[in-house]
Structure formats: C-alpha cells, structure tokens
Amino acid sequence: MKRLVVDVLTGDAVEIALNKDEVSAREAEMAAYEAAVIAQSQTMTIAAIDNRLTAIDSEAIRPLRALAAGSATSSDTNRLAALEAEAAALRHERSGLTNQ
C-alpha cells in the first residue's frame, strides 16, 4: 500500500510503500502529535486566563477601597460589576478547558 508521507521537519512529501501496521503506526503518531498540540494550546489559554484573573483582582482594589471607605461613586460600582462579569466569564471558560 502506497502512502504520501510528509516530513514535518523539512516539509518534503514522498510516496512510499507501507504495510498496514506501518500505516497504523503513522496514524497513531499523527494522533498523538495532534493531541499534544491541543494540550499545549489549552495550557497556554489557561495561563492567559489566570493572568487576566490576577489583573482583574488588581484592578478591583481601588474601587473596593472606595466602597469600603464609603466614598464609592457609581463609576466605582459599575467598574466592580464589569470586572466581576469578566472574571465570571473567564472562570467559566477555564472550567470548560480543565474538564475535558
């Protein structure tokens, strides 16, 4: 059985004869590589979400301080609501990535 094989390092494509076991092994290698790429992408997305959640916590400090001091304006309240909505959405997205 002939198959077109692409060398991922060079990008060269060659047609070679492979038996059924070799074809299965190559397909398994491709599936493993794809799974590794997906896992790496998820890891990077989770890290970006975690970074943004940390930034949201920092951004909430000033409006929270104003709220605690009794000097909060509607702008402070709106800012806290917006930050909490964004954080909730990010936590939901993160949970979807970690539960797969």
C-alpha positions as CSV (number, residue, x, y, z in Angstrom):
1,M,0.0,0.0,0.0
2,K,1.5,3.3,-1.0
3,R,1.0,6.4,1.1
4,L,2.1,10.0,0.7
5,V,4.2,10.9,3.7
6,V,5.3,14.4,4.7
7,D,8.4,15.0,6.7
8,V,7.3,17.6,9.3
9,L,10.8,18.9,9.7
10,T,11.6,19.6,6.0
11,G,8.1,19.7,4.5
12,D,9.2,17.3,1.8
13,A,6.5,14.9,0.6
14,V,7.4,11.4,-0.7
15,E,5.4,8.5,-1.7
16,I,6.5,5.3,0.0
17,A,5.2,1.8,0.3
18,L,3.9,1.0,3.8
19,N,2.3,-2.1,5.1
20,K,-0.9,-1.9,7.2
21,D,0.9,-2.0,10.5
22,E,3.2,0.9,9.4
23,V,0.2,2.9,8.3
24,S,-1.5,2.3,11.7
25,A,1.7,3.4,13.5
26,R,2.0,6.6,11.4
27,E,-1.7,7.4,12.1
28,A,-1.1,6.8,15.8
29,E,1.9,9.2,15.7
30,M,-0.2,11.8,14.0
31,A,-3.0,11.5,16.5
32,A,-0.5,11.8,19.4
33,Y,1.1,14.9,17.9
34,E,-2.4,16.5,17.4
35,A,-3.3,15.7,21.0
36,A,0.0,17.3,22.2
37,V,-0.7,20.4,20.2
38,I,-4.2,20.7,21.6
39,A,-3.0,20.1,25.1
40,Q,-0.3,22.8,24.7
41,S,-2.8,25.3,23.3
42,Q,-5.2,24.6,26.3
43,T,-2.3,25.1,28.7
44,M,-1.4,28.4,27.2
45,T,-5.1,29.5,27.2
46,I,-5.4,28.6,30.9
47,A,-2.3,30.5,31.7
48,A,-3.6,33.6,29.8
49,I,-6.9,33.3,31.7
50,D,-5.1,33.0,35.0
51,N,-3.0,36.1,34.2
52,R,-6.1,38.1,33.4
53,L,-7.9,37.0,36.6
54,T,-4.9,38.2,38.6
55,A,-5.0,41.5,36.7
56,I,-8.8,41.8,37.4
57,D,-8.1,41.3,41.1
58,S,-5.5,44.2,41.0
59,E,-7.9,46.4,39.0
60,A,-10.6,45.9,41.6
61,I,-8.6,47.2,44.6
62,R,-9.2,50.9,44.1
63,P,-13.0,50.7,43.6
64,L,-13.2,48.3,46.5
65,R,-11.2,50.6,48.7
66,A,-13.6,53.5,47.8
67,L,-16.5,51.2,48.6
68,A,-15.1,50.3,51.9
69,A,-14.4,53.9,52.8
70,G,-17.9,54.9,51.9
71,S,-16.8,57.2,49.1
72,A,-17.6,55.0,46.1
73,T,-19.3,56.6,43.1
74,S,-21.5,54.9,40.6
75,S,-18.4,54.6,38.4
76,D,-16.7,52.5,41.1
77,T,-19.8,50.3,41.4
78,N,-20.0,49.9,37.6
79,R,-16.3,49.1,37.4
80,L,-16.6,46.4,40.0
81,A,-19.7,44.9,38.3
82,A,-17.9,44.9,34.9
83,L,-14.8,43.3,36.4
84,E,-16.8,40.6,38.2
85,A,-18.7,39.8,35.0
86,E,-15.5,39.4,33.1
87,A,-14.0,37.3,35.8
88,A,-17.1,35.1,35.9
89,A,-16.9,34.5,32.1
90,L,-13.2,33.7,32.4
91,R,-13.7,31.3,35.2
92,H,-16.5,29.6,33.2
93,E,-14.2,29.3,30.1
94,R,-11.3,28.0,32.3
95,S,-13.5,25.3,33.8
96,G,-14.5,24.1,30.4
97,L,-10.9,23.8,29.5
98,T,-9.9,21.8,32.6
99,N,-12.9,19.5,32.5
100,Q,-12.1,18.0,29.1
